[in-house]
């Protein structure tokens, strides 16, 4: 009888070591343009701006109704930003995807894909942030 790969892993205690999910980080080259995008186009709240001990410029945002933060980092010493296609994205729920699309386009950010109706009845669309990171919009 074959055993699964899980049978070879040490057993974990029932007490989780991780307490909560705090933030996700995206590195950017143009910090001010990115701040403008997340505040003005997406509507996030900047919660903190600081410089790390190594010199990274850090800006934290949060969405309404969420405690998870998005950390935007500018650290030129790490080299050029290379965001691969369909590598990662942030997803936000919106009430009216058409109204959001008009708002975003008025700021120079047209939808890059959609709106598309899903098999479950939601409508999704995508918009590209200044560095090429995708942002998904979901209307339930």
Secondary structure, 3 states (H helix, E strand, C coil): CCCCHHHHCCCCCCCCCCCCCCEEEEECCCHHHHHHHHHHHHCCEEEEEEECCCCCEEEEEECCCCCCEEEEEECHHHCCCCCCCCCCEEEEECCCHHHHHHHHHHCCCCEEEEEEECCCCCEEEEEECCCCCEEEEEEC
